[in-house]
Amino acid sequence: MATSAVAPQAGVGLKERFFRYFQHEITALQQQMDRLNSTAYSGGERNYAVDHCLAGIERLSHEVKDASSYVPAYDQRTYADAIKALSEKLQSIRNSFDPPKRFQFKAARKNSSAISLSDAAELAQQSKLRVPGYNTDSSNANSSFAPTPLENPSPTQEKSEQEVTVNINLQVARGGVNGIAGVPESSFSNASSVTISNHSSNHIILPTSASHATSSGMVSNLRRCVVDLSQPTTDGNPFAGLTLKNIKDSLIICGQVNGSIHITSVENSVIVTACRQFRMHTSKKVDVYLHCSSRPIIEDCELIRFAPLPDTYLTPEVSQFQNQWDQIDDFRWLQTESNPHFNLLSATNRIEESVWRDIVPGGHSVSLNDILKAVAIIN
């Protein structure tokens, strides 16, 4: 009798977890699509952002199918309808990018409300998938992290945004003091986002002048680097969203992220961030120092270790939100046994505050290797 009583309860738990996960993902996808109009076309950034949205929708569709063993058929149809509406909305946004402008603008306005998060939540609630205490409101109106709305970039702004990436590359190539790349502050005068890609053995620090370039960020294809994006985000200008991809043997200090941080294919690295939503997949041997106001999500990961955000990077704005750094969901591990894919770093195994404060910022007497050794990335 005891066994038969536990089985239904476990099924309900999985169903509720998937509902919470689905709400998290649909919110993140809609936020990404809402930012497409303010993403520069030059440099391929808009195409990459669209592909990222497409991949997210496809992945969510597959995950609904994978959950068929414990999600009722009616609820599966509800989720499928929501995903279909998201796909149609993305296609409408893509159509609005192409001429004729006037016609496509009207079409985009007409279809922009194809689905909202509240619509999806209402559909799910009708099937009685309620999670107590879960807030499905995707609005950032009450958040001190809320970014300032950005107008669509002009051709001049798009050009400046492209120059940000080029100037970063040139400055890193020139070296700088002790390998620290001092990015020219004038690069960010009209930029709305930052891309740092294809670097090896460099220490890159984003200056405070980049506070207007935090609508989105991309850090990718790095080896043996230290990247600090935190300075522009500490004065009330967090990144709206941030993507980390294809990174190895590196320390990435992300600063504050108002929306989602998406981490893909990171290995033997340390990530430091304060964010609203955390998603990591296909990564291995990564230490994450985290302040997250929702439950972090990992999938297809191994040897991930979590710890709370160091006090060095904790601001009053971040502190006012509950930190769920240790409430990890892994949708590739639904068993009740202990999850082998991640664990929590004990206080004695965490990097000391003095390292974050005195060594990680670098300087004339601190080399790149000194920093990587201090955070245990290299021996």
C-alpha positions in Angstrom: 0.0 0.0 0.0 2.9 2.4 0.8 4.3 1.9 -2.7 1.0 2.7 -4.5 0.6 5.9 -2.4 4.1 7.2 -3.3 3.9 6.6 -7.1 1.0 9.1 -7.8 2.7 11.7 -5.6 6.0 11.3 -7.5 4.1 11.7 -10.8 2.4 14.9 -9.6 5.8 16.3 -8.5 7.3 15.7 -12.0 4.3 17.3 -13.6 4.6 20.4 -11.4 8.3 20.6 -12.0 7.8 20.5 -15.7 5.1 23.1 -15.6 7.4 25.4 -13.7 10.2 24.7 -16.2 7.9 25.3 -19.2 6.9 28.7 -17.7 10.5 29.6 -17.2 11.5 28.7 -20.8 8.5 30.4 -22.5 9.3 33.6 -20.5 12.9 33.5 -21.6 12.0 32.9 -25.3 9.5 35.7 -25.4 12.0 38.1 -23.8 14.6 37.1 -26.4 12.1 37.7 -29.2 11.1 41.0 -27.8 14.8 42.1 -28.0 15.2 41.2 -31.7 14.1 44.6 -33.0 16.9 46.3 -30.9 19.6 43.8 -32.0 21.9 45.2 -34.7 21.7 43.6 -38.1 25.4 44.2 -38.8 28.0 41.6 -37.9 25.4 38.8 -38.1 24.2 39.5 -34.6 20.5 39.6 -35.5 20.8 36.4 -37.5 22.5 34.7 -34.6 19.8 35.9 -32.2 17.0 34.6 -34.4 18.8 31.2 -34.7 19.1 31.2 -30.9 15.3 31.7 -30.6 14.6 29.0 -33.2 16.9 26.5 -31.4 15.2 27.3 -28.0 11.7 26.7 -29.5 12.8 23.4 -31.1 14.5 22.3 -27.9 11.4 23.1 -25.8 9.3 21.1 -28.3 11.5 18.1 -27.9 11.4 18.4 -24.1 7.6 18.4 -24.2 7.8 15.1 -26.1 10.3 13.7 -23.7 7.9 14.5 -20.8 5.1 12.4 -22.4 5.6 9.6 -19.8 4.3 11.7 -16.9 2.5 14.7 -18.6 -1.2 13.9 -19.6 -2.1 14.0 -23.2 -4.3 17.1 -22.7 -1.5 19.0 -21.1 0.9 18.0 -23.9 -1.5 19.5 -26.4 -1.7 22.7 -24.3 2.1 23.0 -24.4 2.3 22.2 -28.1 -0.2 24.9 -28.8 1.9 27.4 -26.9 5.0 26.4 -28.7 3.3 26.7 -32.1 2.1 30.2 -31.2 5.7 31.1 -30.2 6.9 29.8 -33.6 4.3 31.9 -35.4 5.3 35.0 -33.4 9.0 34.6 -34.3 8.1 34.2 -38.0 6.1 37.4 -37.8 9.0 39.2 -36.3 11.4 37.8 -38.9 9.0 39.0 -41.7 9.0 42.5 -40.2 12.8 42.8 -40.9 12.3 42.5 -44.7 10.9 45.2 -47.1 8.4 46.5 -47.9 8.7 48.2 -44.5 5.2 49.6 -44.3 3.4 46.4 -45.1 5.5 44.2 -42.8 5.2 46.7 -40.0 1.4 46.3 -40.1 1.7 42.6 -40.3 3.9 42.5 -37.3 1.6 44.7 -35.3 -1.3 42.5 -36.2 0.3 39.3 -35.1 2.4 40.5 -32.2 -0.1 39.3 -29.7 -0.4 35.8 -31.0 0.4 34.5 -27.6 1.5 36.0 -24.3 2.9 34.3 -21.2 -0.4 34.9 -19.4 -2.2 33.1 -22.2 0.0 30.1 -21.8 -0.3 30.2 -18.1 -4.1 30.4 -18.3 -4.2 27.4 -20.6 -2.0 25.4 -18.2 -4.1 26.5 -15.2 -7.2 25.2 -16.9 -5.6 21.8 -16.9 -5.0 22.3 -13.1 -1.2 22.4 -13.3 -0.9 24.9 -10.5 2.3 25.5 -8.6 1.8 27.2 -5.3 3.7 30.5 -5.0 4.9 30.5 -8.6 4.6 33.9 -10.2 4.0 33.7 -14.0 4.1 37.5 -14.5 6.9 38.2 -16.9 6.8 41.9 -16.3 10.0 43.6 -14.9 8.0 46.6 -13.6 8.8 45.9 -10.0 12.4 44.9 -10.5 15.3 47.2 -9.8 17.1 45.3 -12.5 14.7 46.5 -15.2 16.6 47.9 -18.2 15.9 51.2 -19.8 13.9 50.6 -23.0 16.0 51.0 -26.1 14.9 52.5 -29.4 15.6 50.6 -32.6 19.2 51.3 -33.6 19.9 53.6 -36.4 22.4 52.7 -39.2 25.0 54.8 -37.3 24.3 52.8 -34.1 24.5 49.5 -35.9 27.9 50.6 -37.3 29.1 51.6 -33.8 28.0 48.3 -32.4 30.0 46.4 -35.0 33.0 48.6 -34.1 32.8 47.5 -30.5 33.7 44.0 -31.4 36.4 45.0 -33.9 38.0 47.4 -31.4 38.0 44.8 -28.7 39.8 42.4 -31.0 42.4 45.0 -32.0 43.1 46.0 -28.5 43.5 42.4 -27.3 45.8 41.8 -30.3 48.0 44.7 -29.2 48.3 43.2 -25.8 48.1 46.1 -23.3 49.7 45.9 -19.9 50.2 42.4 -18.6 47.8 41.1 -21.2 44.9 43.2 -19.9 42.8 44.6 -22.8 41.7 48.1 -22.1 38.8 48.5 -24.4 38.6 52.1 -25.8 35.7 53.9 -24.0 34.7 55.8 -27.2 33.7 52.4 -28.7 30.5 52.3 -26.7 29.1 55.8 -27.3 26.3 54.5 -29.5 26.5 50.7 -29.0 23.6 48.7 -27.6 25.3 45.3 -27.1 28.7 43.7 -26.7 30.3 40.7 -28.3 33.6 39.2 -27.2 34.7 36.2 -29.3 37.7 34.2 -30.5 40.4 35.0 -27.9 43.1 33.1 -26.2 45.3 34.0 -23.2 43.9 37.4 -22.6 42.5 39.4 -19.7 39.6 41.5 -20.9 37.8 44.1 -18.7 34.7 45.9 -20.0 34.9 49.6 -18.9 32.1 51.5 -17.1 31.5 53.5 -20.3 29.8 50.3 -21.7 26.8 50.9 -19.4 24.7 51.8 -22.5 25.8 48.6 -24.4 24.1 46.1 -22.1 20.9 45.3 -24.0 22.5 42.0 -24.7 25.9 40.3 -24.5 27.7 37.4 -26.2 31.0 35.8 -25.0 32.1 32.9 -27.1 35.1 30.9 -28.4 37.5 31.6 -25.6 40.5 29.7 -24.3 42.5 30.4 -21.2 41.0 33.9 -20.7 39.8 36.1 -17.9 36.8 38.3 -18.9 35.2 40.8 -16.5 31.9 42.3 -17.6 30.8 43.5 -14.2 31.8 47.1 -14.1 29.1 48.5 -16.5 26.4 46.5 -14.7 27.0 47.7 -11.1 25.3 51.2 -11.5 21.8 50.0 -12.4 22.6 49.0 -16.0 22.5 45.1 -16.0 22.6 43.1 -19.2 19.1 42.3 -20.4 20.4 38.9 -21.5 23.8 37.2 -21.8 25.1 34.2 -23.7 28.3 32.2 -23.0 29.3 29.6 -25.5 32.3 27.4 -26.4 34.6 28.5 -23.5 37.4 26.5 -21.9 39.9 27.1 -19.1 38.6 30.6 -18.4 37.1 32.8 -15.7 34.0 34.8 -16.7 32.7 37.5 -14.4 29.3 38.3 -15.9 28.1 41.0 -13.5 24.3 41.5 -13.2 21.9 40.0 -15.8 18.3 41.3 -15.6 16.9 38.3 -17.6 18.4 35.0 -18.6 22.0 33.8 -18.9 22.4 30.9 -21.3 25.6 28.9 -21.0 26.5 26.2 -23.6 29.6 24.1 -24.0 31.7 25.5 -21.2 34.5 23.4 -19.7 37.0 23.6 -16.9 36.0 27.2 -16.1 34.6 29.5 -13.4 31.5 31.6 -13.9 30.3 34.4 -11.6 26.9 36.0 -12.1 23.8 37.5 -10.6 20.8 36.8 -12.8 17.1 36.3 -12.8 17.2 33.0 -14.8 20.1 30.6 -15.2 20.3 27.9 -17.9 23.3 25.7 -18.5 23.7 22.8 -20.9 26.4 20.5 -22.4 29.0 21.8 -20.0 31.5 20.0 -17.8 33.7 20.8 -14.8 32.4 24.3 -14.2 32.2 26.1 -10.8 29.3 28.6 -10.7 29.2 31.4 -8.1 25.6 32.5 -8.4 22.9 34.7 -7.2 19.6 33.7 -9.0 16.1 34.8 -8.1 14.6 31.6 -9.8 15.6 28.0 -9.7 18.8 27.3 -11.8 18.4 24.8 -14.6 21.0 22.5 -16.0 20.8 19.7 -18.7 23.4 17.4 -20.2 26.0 18.6 -17.8 28.7 16.9 -15.6 30.8 17.9 -12.6 29.1 21.3 -12.1 29.6 22.9 -8.6 27.5 25.7 -7.3 28.3 28.3 -4.6 26.7 31.7 -3.6 27.8 34.9 -5.2 31.0 36.3 -3.5 30.4 39.4 -1.3 32.8 41.3 -3.6 30.1 41.3 -6.3 27.0 41.6 -4.1 25.2 44.9 -4.5 22.2 46.3 -2.7 20.1 45.7 -5.8 21.1 42.1 -6.0 20.7 41.5 -2.2 17.1 42.4 -2.1 16.1 39.3 -4.1 16.1 35.8 -2.6 19.0 33.7 -3.8 18.1 30.2 -5.0 21.6 29.3 -6.0 21.3 25.8 -4.4 17.8 24.9 -5.8 19.0 23.4 -9.0 16.7 21.6 -11.4 18.2 19.0 -13.8 15.7 17.8 -16.4 18.0 15.0 -17.4 17.8 13.5 -13.9 14.3 12.9 -12.7 15.2 10.1 -10.3 14.8 10.6 -6.5 18.4 9.5 -5.9 21.2 12.0 -5.4 22.0 13.8 -8.7 25.6 12.9 -9.9 25.7 15.8 -12.3 26.2 18.6 -9.8 27.0 19.3 -6.2 27.3 22.3 -3.8 30.6 23.7 -2.9 31.2 23.7 0.8 32.4 26.9 2.4 35.9 25.5 2.9 36.2 24.7 -0.8 35.1 28.1 -2.1 37.4 30.7 -3.4 38.3 33.2 -0.6 37.0 36.8 -0.7 40.5 38.1 -0.7 41.1 36.4 -4.1 38.1 38.0 -5.6 39.0 41.4 -4.1 42.8 41.5 -4.5 43.9 39.0 -7.3 41.1 38.7 -9.8 41.0 42.4 -10.8 44.6 42.0 -12.0 47.3 44.7 -12.1 50.9 45.4 -12.8 52.1 42.6 -10.4 49.3 40.1 -11.2 49.6 38.1 -14.4 46.8 36.2 -16.2 48.3 32.9 -15.0 48.3 34.2 -11.4 44.5 34.8 -11.7 43.8 31.4 -13.3 45.8 29.6 -10.6 44.1 31.6 -7.8 40.6 30.4 -9.0 41.9 26.8 -9.5 41.5 26.7 -13.3 45.1 25.8 -13.9 47.7 24.3 -11.5 
